[in-house]
């Protein structure tokens, strides 16, 4: 029996604003709309395809870092340890589940063997509490090698911070 991988990358924003005239409640302004992005990856290792994904929860003490080695992603399935080696990344999602002011997660473009290609060579991203970032490179993805294998997440705040992490890509 073959196992297939199906991943949908999606992100969106919607809004609704309604203002009523305080002198005449039957007169109002109503503005609403949304933007949606959703792409389905097919199963495989070619263009627009993924055959592997990884997710984990992050818990970082104040000032701590964690390094996510994309060539050695370990998880447990039914009591068995499984290690995945990504050769490419097509989607990266980082969510900050903390709620307090200053509990920010930083996705760094610096550090040992950091993957700079996701961040176009430089810069760091801040994920504020109750917020998330979602990067996709639907067609070709970002290549993972020995010198671009690490994603580094830092809690630069003074108290512990938590989050969720997801990668979809190719292995092999």
BELWOPE-V494766 format. One record per residue. RES is the residue in one letter. PSI is psi in degrees with one decimal (none if undefined). OMEGA is omega in degrees with one decimal (NA if undefined). NEAR is the number of other C-alpha atoms within 10 Angstrom. Layout:
# BELWOPE-V494766
res: (RES;RES)
psi: (PSI;PSI)
omega: (OMEGA;OMEGA)
near: (NEAR;NEAR)
This chain:
# BELWOPE-V494766
res: (X;X;X;X;X;X;X;X;X;X;X;X;X;X;X;X;X;X;X;X;X;X;X;X;X;X;X;X;X;X;X;X;X;X;X;X;X;X;X;X;X;X;X;X;X;X;X;X;X;X;X;X;X;X;X;X;X;X;X;X;X;X;X;X;X;X;X;X;X;X;X;X;X;X;X;X;X;X;X;X;X;X;X;X;X;X;X;X;X;X;X;X;X;X;X;X;X;X;X;X;X;X;X;X;X;X;X;X;X;X;X;X;X;X;X;X;X;X;X;X;X;X;X;X;X;X;X;X;X;X;X;X;X;X;X;X;X;X;X;X;X;X;X;X;X;X;X;X;X;X;X;X;X;X;X;X;X;X;X;X;X;X;X;X;X;X;X;X;X;X;X;X)
psi: (126.2;143.4;128.5;155.0;128.2;123.7;134.9;122.9;125.7;151.0;153.9;167.9;138.3;155.9;155.9;128.2;126.3;123.4;133.4;139.5;123.1;-19.6;-17.0;98.4;-12.8;-5.2;122.0;162.0;128.3;119.9;126.7;157.6;-178.2;158.3;135.7;140.9;122.9;129.5;138.3;124.1;142.0;165.5;126.7;-170.1;7.8;-161.6;140.0;28.1;152.2;150.6;9.5;145.0;161.0;139.9;152.9;159.7;143.6;133.0;115.5;130.0;166.5;128.5;2.8;156.9;158.1;139.9;123.3;106.5;105.6;-7.1;4.2;67.4;112.7;140.3;171.4;132.1;117.1;40.6;1.2;132.4;132.3;133.9;130.2;138.7;113.6;138.7;-13.2;154.3;130.9;-22.5;138.0;128.4;129.3;121.5;134.4;111.5;0.2;159.8;-11.7;148.5;131.2;-4.1;64.8;142.4;140.4;126.8;115.3;144.6;16.1;157.0;173.5;122.4;36.4;143.7;97.2;-18.0;-32.2;-33.0;22.4;34.4;-20.5;172.1;155.8;153.0;138.7;130.9;110.2;163.4;143.1;30.7;170.6;159.4;147.7;113.9;136.1;145.0;81.1;-42.0;-65.0;-24.2;-178.3;133.0;139.8;122.6;-178.7;-27.6;0.4;32.3;-13.3;136.5;128.2;125.1;131.5;142.4;104.6;0.9;-178.4;-4.0;163.4;148.9;147.0;159.2;177.7;146.4;136.8;135.9;137.6;135.2;-153.0;147.0;105.5;none)
omega: (179.6;175.6;178.3;-179.1;176.1;-179.2;172.8;175.1;-179.7;175.8;-179.7;174.9;175.4;-178.9;172.1;179.9;178.8;177.9;-179.2;176.5;-178.0;-179.7;-178.8;-174.1;177.9;176.9;-178.6;175.5;-178.2;178.7;177.9;178.5;176.9;171.8;179.2;173.4;176.4;178.0;176.3;172.9;173.1;179.5;178.6;-177.4;-179.4;178.0;177.8;-177.8;170.3;175.9;-179.1;172.4;-176.0;173.4;-178.3;171.9;-179.5;172.0;-175.6;173.5;179.3;177.1;-175.3;174.8;165.0;178.0;178.0;-179.1;-174.8;174.4;178.8;-179.3;-175.1;176.3;178.0;178.4;-178.9;176.9;-179.4;178.4;-179.7;177.0;179.8;175.0;178.0;172.9;177.7;178.9;177.7;177.2;174.9;179.5;176.4;-179.1;174.4;-177.4;177.5;-175.7;-173.8;176.8;178.6;178.6;-174.9;170.0;179.2;171.5;-169.4;173.1;179.8;179.8;-177.4;178.3;-179.5;178.3;-177.6;-174.9;178.3;-177.9;176.4;172.3;-178.2;176.0;176.5;177.4;176.9;175.6;-175.6;179.6;-179.3;-177.8;-179.8;170.1;-179.4;177.5;172.4;170.3;-166.0;-171.9;-172.0;-179.4;177.2;-177.9;176.6;177.2;177.3;-178.6;176.3;-171.0;-171.8;166.4;-175.9;178.6;-176.6;168.4;-178.9;-177.0;-176.5;177.9;-176.8;-177.9;-179.4;179.0;176.5;-174.6;179.3;174.4;171.1;-177.9;-178.6;175.2;178.7;NA)
near: (3;4;7;11;15;16;18;12;19;14;13;9;9;9;9;9;9;9;11;12;10;9;7;8;9;8;11;12;9;10;10;9;9;9;9;9;9;10;13;14;22;17;17;18;17;13;13;18;23;27;21;24;22;17;16;15;13;17;18;19;15;15;13;16;18;14;16;17;21;26;19;14;16;17;14;9;8;5;7;8;9;11;14;18;19;25;20;24;25;25;24;20;16;24;21;25;22;19;14;13;10;15;23;27;29;20;20;22;23;16;12;13;17;21;27;21;14;21;14;9;12;13;11;15;14;18;20;20;20;15;16;17;16;14;17;19;15;19;12;16;23;21;17;22;15;13;11;19;24;25;21;21;23;20;25;20;18;13;15;17;26;19;21;15;18;15;22;27;32;25;19;12)
